[in-house]
Amino acid sequence: MKQQSFIKGAAVISVGGIIAKILGALYRVPLTNLLGGEGMGVYQMVFPLYCLLLTVSATGIPSGLARLVSRAEARGENSRAILRRSLLLFSAIGLSGTFAMFLLARPMSAAQGEAAAAAAYRMLAPSVLLVSALSCFRGWFQGQNNFVPTAVSEIIEQLVKIAFGLFFAYTYRENTARAVEYTLLAVTLSELAACLCMFALLPRSRRPLYAERGKENAGSLLRATIPVALAAGVLPLSNILDSILIVRLVGKYAENATALYGLYSGGASTLINLPVSVCYGLAAASVPAVAALYAKGEKSAAEEKICFAVKCTLFLALPAAAFLFLFPAQVSSFIFRSLSAAEGAELASLVRALAFAAVLLSVVQTLSACLTGCGKAKTAAISMALAVTLKLGLEFFLLRMPQISVRGAAYASLACYLFALIFNLVYSIRERKNRQRLYGGALKFALISAGAMAAAYPLRAHILAAGMVAAAVYLLGALAFGAFSKEELQLPRRKRYVNNRRTGV
């Protein structure tokens, strides 16, 4: 199987993520127009429980399996049995998650104060099983350093969701509750399409899955994936509590608490997660790269790889966060055109308050993946658990203040991600020279970003033009100031040719 380098692999999965997220962002515009603020609030309420169940059944699979597969390949072993065993194990766990979501549909909707959400939960429930199987395929391919199937499946997933989601939302536009239910059914159909795509891309040149045998059993698979799942599952759990805390606490002094939650979760968080999703490719590529170096005993080289992954993450996330902070109203109105003036102003304030969470969460994502590659997934889990505890405590205090309102959740998220970043950094990069080099790179990218934003500011009335100018100036600045060396980018050196005939050699 053809393997891809770290840069190429990260680029492939990042491009796939960019296309998928652009499609998702474009999908949100007509979906918001069809469902309205109230419908989007119910739509978003269903996802925290869904993400939590995916954490148990699927979230840790790609990173955990990628580490196992990469180590097996580095030792010259056949990793195909890992895929077979993981499909059997995690499909069973995913099926349990599907039943759990069916059973919890009514209690969760009652706790959230939205009876209409119960049917929506049930429509989404089969996705838990499908994503579990899909994650096994993605983890195996990523462990092989082949990121094309993941990118292709993400794009197909979005296309199917958009096609069926808009069809259902338009068909049932007169009945908001029914429209929300069937747009969530579209999510289930999209996961089914992605699973079929991955199965079609599975190489057929080797022996069938059932004919392979390997050392990895259910216990080793669980040991590899459970810590990763715990690290990734803390945030979905906190999002469930967000859906309850924001609506309950803000609802004590505001009548539109559900709509405010929809703006925060479905609007501001969606925009902030765009650069985070782009940087996901770096996190995904880091796991097999770091794990392979650790399997060979090259710990110093592994730490240098971690520094490079974080540096690439900062290079992508810093200008995006600066752009969102400087132009929140323009970006919000460009993407969510159907919002009223009051909703648009509220969304802009949330985007500005949450803007630099894009940097913090992107780096936390990369460092957590690197810790997984180092075999320290438990450290990432502890870090995120402590960070989310801090976040919930701040939310419980800040959301009670009418003058802060839902922005309290944004401030609490910033504190959460900053704590997790510092914690992960301490345990992943220990050499002082590597940290100093990383800090210098972060400062350089911040200064270049500031210059790019200054160049784009006069064009703030035309957000697309401002974005293109900011991107062009940022890239030129990165080239001028040598953001990356040739050694870091693994560029080949030019060969020097000698006229052998004249020299007589």
C-alpha positions in Angstrom: 0.0 0.0 0.0 1.3 3.4 -0.9 2.2 5.4 2.2 2.2 9.2 2.6 4.7 11.3 4.4 3.7 13.3 7.5 3.2 16.5 5.5 1.4 14.8 2.7 -0.8 12.8 5.0 -1.8 15.8 7.1 -2.4 17.8 3.9 -4.7 15.1 2.4 -6.8 14.7 5.5 -6.8 18.5 6.1 -8.0 19.2 2.5 -10.7 16.6 3.0 -11.7 18.2 6.3 -11.7 21.7 4.7 -14.0 20.5 1.9 -16.2 18.6 4.3 -16.5 21.6 6.7 -17.1 24.1 3.9 -19.9 21.8 2.8 -21.2 21.6 6.4 -21.0 25.4 6.8 -22.8 25.9 3.6 -25.4 23.4 4.7 -26.0 25.3 7.9 -27.2 28.4 6.0 -30.3 27.0 4.3 -30.9 24.6 7.2 -31.0 27.6 9.6 -33.4 29.4 7.2 -35.7 26.4 7.1 -35.6 25.4 10.7 -35.3 28.8 12.3 -33.6 29.6 15.6 -35.9 27.4 17.7 -35.5 24.4 15.4 -31.8 24.8 15.3 -31.8 24.9 19.1 -33.6 21.5 19.2 -31.3 20.2 16.5 -28.2 21.1 18.5 -29.6 19.7 21.8 -29.5 16.1 20.4 -25.8 16.1 19.6 -24.2 16.2 23.0 -25.6 12.8 24.0 -24.9 11.5 20.6 -21.2 12.7 20.9 -21.0 11.2 24.3 -22.1 7.8 23.1 -19.7 8.0 20.2 -17.0 8.6 22.7 -17.7 5.3 24.4 -18.1 3.3 21.1 -16.1 5.1 18.5 -14.1 8.3 19.4 -10.9 6.6 20.6 -10.9 4.1 17.7 -9.1 6.0 14.9 -6.2 7.2 17.1 -5.9 4.0 19.2 -6.0 1.7 16.2 -3.7 4.0 14.2 -1.1 3.6 17.0 -1.5 -0.2 17.1 -1.4 -0.6 13.3 1.6 1.8 13.0 3.6 -0.1 15.6 2.7 -3.4 14.0 3.9 -2.2 10.6 7.1 -0.7 12.1 7.9 -4.2 13.5 7.1 -5.8 10.1 3.9 -7.5 11.3 0.7 -7.9 9.4 -1.9 -5.5 10.8 -5.0 -6.8 8.9 -6.2 -8.9 11.8 -6.4 -5.7 13.9 -9.1 -4.4 11.6 -11.1 -7.6 11.7 -11.0 -7.8 15.5 -11.8 -4.2 16.0 -14.8 -4.4 13.6 -16.3 -7.3 15.6 -15.6 -5.6 19.0 -16.6 -2.0 18.4 -19.6 -2.8 16.2 -21.0 -4.7 19.3 -20.2 -1.7 21.5 -21.8 0.7 18.9 -25.0 -1.4 18.8 -25.2 -1.1 22.6 -24.8 2.7 22.2 -27.6 2.8 19.7 -30.0 1.0 22.1 -28.9 3.4 24.9 -29.8 6.4 22.8 -33.2 5.0 22.1 -33.8 4.4 25.8 -32.4 7.8 26.9 -34.4 9.8 24.3 -37.3 10.6 26.6 -35.4 11.2 29.8 -32.9 13.5 28.1 -35.6 15.5 26.3 -37.4 16.0 29.6 -34.2 17.1 31.3 -33.6 19.6 28.6 -37.2 20.9 28.7 -37.9 20.1 25.0 -40.3 17.2 24.5 -39.9 17.5 20.7 -36.3 16.3 21.0 -37.3 12.7 22.0 -38.1 11.6 18.4 -35.0 13.4 17.1 -32.8 11.3 19.4 -34.3 8.1 18.0 -33.7 9.2 14.4 -30.1 9.8 15.1 -29.5 6.6 17.3 -28.5 4.2 14.5 -25.6 6.5 13.7 -23.8 5.3 16.8 -23.4 1.8 15.4 -22.5 3.1 11.9 -19.8 5.5 13.2 -18.3 2.7 15.3 -17.7 0.6 12.2 -16.6 3.7 10.2 -14.0 4.6 12.9 -12.4 1.1 12.6 -11.9 1.5 8.9 -10.4 5.0 9.4 -8.1 4.0 12.2 -6.7 1.1 10.1 -6.1 3.2 7.0 -4.5 6.0 9.1 -2.2 3.5 10.8 -1.1 2.5 7.3 -0.3 6.2 6.7 -3.0 6.3 4.0 -5.3 9.2 4.7 -7.1 9.4 1.3 -10.0 7.0 2.4 -10.7 9.1 5.4 -10.8 12.3 3.4 -13.0 10.8 0.7 -15.4 9.3 3.2 -15.8 12.6 5.0 -16.7 14.4 1.8 -19.2 11.7 0.8 -20.6 11.8 4.3 -21.3 15.6 4.0 -22.8 15.4 0.5 -25.3 12.7 1.5 -26.3 14.6 4.7 -26.8 17.8 2.7 -28.8 16.2 0.0 -31.2 14.3 2.3 -31.2 17.0 5.0 -32.3 19.8 2.8 -34.9 17.6 1.1 -36.4 16.6 4.4 -36.2 20.1 5.9 -37.9 21.6 2.8 -40.6 18.9 2.7 -41.6 19.3 6.3 -40.9 23.1 6.6 -44.4 23.7 7.9 -43.8 21.3 10.8 -40.6 22.3 12.7 -40.5 19.3 15.0 -40.9 16.8 12.1 -38.3 18.7 10.0 -35.8 18.4 12.8 -36.5 14.7 13.2 -35.9 13.9 9.5 -32.8 16.2 9.1 -31.3 14.0 11.8 -32.3 10.9 9.9 -30.2 12.4 7.1 -27.2 12.2 9.4 -27.8 8.5 9.9 -28.0 8.0 6.1 -24.8 9.9 5.6 -22.9 7.6 8.1 -24.2 4.6 6.2 -22.9 6.0 2.9 -19.5 6.7 4.5 -19.3 3.1 5.8 -20.1 1.7 2.3 -17.4 4.0 0.8 -14.7 2.8 3.2 -15.6 -0.8 2.6 -15.3 -0.2 -1.1 -11.9 1.4 -0.7 -10.5 -1.5 1.3 -7.7 -3.2 -0.6 -8.7 -6.6 -2.1 -5.2 -7.7 -3.1 -4.6 -9.4 0.3 -6.2 -12.3 1.9 -9.7 -11.8 3.3 -10.1 -10.4 6.8 -11.2 -13.7 8.4 -8.1 -15.5 7.1 -5.7 -13.2 9.1 -4.5 -13.8 12.6 -2.6 -11.5 14.8 -1.5 -10.9 18.4 -4.0 -8.1 19.1 -7.1 -9.4 21.1 -10.1 -7.6 22.5 -8.2 -6.7 25.7 -5.3 -5.0 23.8 -7.7 -3.1 21.6 -9.6 -1.8 24.5 -6.5 -0.8 26.3 -5.4 1.1 23.3 -8.7 2.9 22.7 -10.3 3.4 26.1 -7.9 6.1 27.3 -8.2 7.9 24.0 -12.0 7.7 24.3 -11.9 9.0 27.8 -9.8 12.0 26.7 -12.1 12.7 23.8 -15.3 12.0 25.7 -14.9 14.7 28.4 -15.8 17.5 26.0 -19.0 15.8 24.7 -20.0 15.2 28.3 -19.5 18.9 29.1 -21.5 19.8 26.0 -24.4 17.8 27.4 -24.2 19.7 30.6 -23.9 22.9 28.6 -27.2 22.2 26.9 -28.8 21.9 30.3 -26.9 24.7 32.2 -27.2 27.3 29.5 -31.0 26.8 29.0 -31.7 26.4 32.7 -29.6 29.2 34.1 -30.0 31.7 31.3 -33.7 30.9 31.2 -34.1 32.4 34.6 -33.7 35.9 33.2 -34.1 35.5 29.4 -37.1 34.2 27.5 -35.0 33.1 24.5 -32.6 30.8 26.3 -33.0 28.0 23.8 -32.4 30.3 20.9 -29.3 31.7 22.7 -28.0 28.2 23.1 -28.6 27.5 19.4 -26.6 30.7 18.6 -23.7 29.6 20.8 -23.6 25.9 19.9 -24.9 26.0 16.3 -23.5 29.3 15.3 -20.4 30.5 17.2 -19.0 27.0 18.0 -19.5 26.0 14.4 -17.4 28.9 13.1 -14.7 28.3 15.8 -14.6 24.6 14.9 -13.8 25.3 11.3 -10.0 25.9 11.8 -10.0 23.2 14.4 -11.3 20.7 11.8 -8.7 21.9 9.3 -6.0 21.2 11.9 -7.4 17.7 12.6 -5.3 16.4 9.8 -2.2 17.3 11.7 -3.5 15.5 14.8 -4.4 12.4 12.7 -1.0 12.3 11.0 0.8 12.7 14.3 -0.4 9.5 15.9 1.2 7.0 13.4 4.3 9.2 12.9 5.0 9.6 16.7 4.1 6.0 17.5 6.4 4.6 14.8 9.3 6.6 16.2 8.6 5.5 19.7 8.4 1.8 18.6 11.9 2.2 17.2 13.1 3.8 20.5 13.8 7.2 18.8 12.3 9.4 21.6 14.2 12.5 20.7 13.1 12.4 17.1 9.5 11.8 18.3 9.6 15.0 20.4 10.9 16.9 17.4 8.0 15.5 15.4 5.6 16.7 18.1 7.1 20.2 18.0 6.7 20.3 14.2 3.1 19.2 14.4 2.3 21.9 17.0 4.1 24.5 14.9 2.1 23.6 11.9 -1.1 23.8 14.0 -0.2 27.3 15.2 0.6 28.3 11.6 -3.0 27.4 10.5 -5.0 28.3 13.6 -3.5 31.7 14.6 -4.5 33.7 11.5 -7.9 32.1 11.5 -8.5 33.0 15.1 -7.3 36.5 14.5 -9.6 36.9 11.5 -12.6 35.7 13.5 -11.7 38.1 16.3 -11.4 41.1 14.1 -14.3 40.5 11.8 -16.9 38.6 13.8 -20.0 40.5 12.6 -18.9 40.3 9.0 -18.2 36.6 9.1 -21.4 35.8 11.0 -23.7 37.9 8.7 -22.0 36.4 5.6 -22.6 32.8 6.7 -25.8 33.1 8.6 -27.8 35.6 6.5 -31.2 34.7 7.8 -30.6 35.8 11.4 -32.4 38.9 12.7 -30.4 42.0 13.6 -30.5 41.2 17.3 -29.5 37.5 16.7 -26.7 38.6 14.4 -25.3 41.0 17.0 -25.5 38.3 19.7 -23.8 35.8 17.5 -21.0 38.3 16.6 -20.3 38.9 20.3 -20.1 35.2 20.9 -17.7 34.7 18.0 -15.4 37.4 19.2 -15.5 36.1 22.8 -14.7 32.5 21.6 -12.3 33.4 18.7 -9.0 32.4 20.2 -10.5 29.1 21.4 -9.8 28.1 17.8 -6.1 28.2 18.5 -6.2 26.7 22.0 -8.5 23.8 21.0 -6.5 23.1 17.8 -3.2 22.8 19.8 -4.9 20.7 22.5 -6.2 18.4 19.8 -2.7 18.0 18.3 -1.0 17.5 21.6 -3.6 14.9 22.7 -2.9 13.0 19.5 0.8 13.2 20.1 0.4 11.9 23.6 -1.6 9.0 22.3 1.2 8.2 19.9 3.7 8.3 22.8 1.4 5.8 24.7 0.3 8.5 27.2 -3.4 8.7 26.3 -4.2 8.6 30.0 -2.3 11.9 30.5 -4.5 13.5 27.9 -7.6 12.1 29.6 -6.6 13.5 33.0 -5.8 16.9 31.4 -9.1 17.2 29.8 -11.1 16.0 32.8 -9.4 18.7 35.0 -10.0 21.3 32.3 -13.7 20.5 31.9 -14.1 20.6 35.7 -12.7 24.1 35.7 -15.0 25.0 32.7 -18.2 23.8 34.4 -17.4 25.6 37.6 -16.9 28.9 35.7 -20.1 28.4 33.7 -22.1 27.8 36.8 -20.9 31.1 38.2 -20.8 33.2 35.0 -24.1 32.1 33.4 -26.0 33.5 36.4 -25.0 37.0 35.5 -27.5 38.7 33.0 -24.8 41.2 31.9 -22.6 38.3 30.7 -25.4 35.8 29.8 -24.4 33.1 27.3 -21.0 34.6 26.8 -20.1 33.1 30.1 -19.9 29.7 28.4 -17.4 31.2 25.9 -15.2 32.6 28.6 -15.3 29.3 30.5 -14.3 27.4 27.3 -11.3 29.6 26.9 -10.1 28.9 30.4 -10.7 25.2 29.8 -8.7 24.9 26.6 -5.8 27.1 28.0 -5.5 24.8 31.0 -5.5 21.7 28.9 -2.9 23.2 26.5 -0.5 24.0 29.3 -1.0 20.6 30.9 -0.4 18.6 27.7 2.5 20.8 26.7 4.3 20.0 30.0 4.0 16.2 29.5 4.7 16.1 25.7 7.6 18.5 25.1 10.2 18.2 27.9 13.4 19.6 26.2 13.9 23.3 26.8 15.3 24.0 23.4 12.2 22.5 21.8 9.9 24.6 23.9 11.9 27.8 23.2 11.8 27.0 19.5 8.1 26.5 19.7 7.5 29.7 21.6 9.5 31.6 19.0 7.5 30.1 16.2 4.2 31.1 18.0 5.4 34.7 18.4 6.5 34.9 14.8 3.1 33.6 13.5 1.2 36.0 15.9 3.2 39.0 14.5 2.7 37.9 10.9 -1.1 37.4 11.6 -1.3 40.9 13.1 0.3 42.4 10.0 -2.1 40.4 7.7 -5.1 41.6 9.7 -3.9 45.2 9.5 -3.7 44.9 5.7 -7.2 43.4 5.5 -8.9 45.8 7.9 -9.6 48.5 5.3 -11.6 46.0 3.3 -13.8 44.9 6.3 -17.0 45.8 4.4 -16.1 43.1 1.8 -15.4 40.0 3.8 -14.3 37.8 0.9 -11.8 40.4 -0.3 -10.6 41.0 3.2 -10.0 37.2 3.7 -8.1 36.9 0.4 -5.9 39.9 1.3 -5.2 38.6 4.8 -4.3 35.1 3.4 -2.0 36.5 0.8 -0.2 38.9 3.2 0.1 36.1 5.8 1.6 33.6 3.3 4.0 36.3 1.9 5.0 37.2 5.5 5.6 33.5 6.3 7.9 33.1 3.3 9.7 36.4 4.0 10.4 35.6 7.6 11.2 31.9 7.1 8.3 30.3 9.0 9.6 26.8 8.2 13.0 25.6 7.3 13.7 23.2 4.4 14.6 20.5 6.9 11.3 20.8 8.7 9.4 20.6 5.4 11.5 17.7 4.2 12.3 19.4 0.9 15.0 17.8 -1.2 18.2 19.6 -1.6 19.4 20.7 -5.1 22.0 18.4 -6.6 25.2 20.0 -7.8 26.2 18.7 -11.2 29.8 18.5 -12.4 31.0 18.3 -16.0 32.7 14.9 -15.7 34.1 15.0 -19.2 36.0 18.2 -18.6 37.4 17.1 -15.2 38.3 13.7 -16.5 36.6 11.8 -13.7 
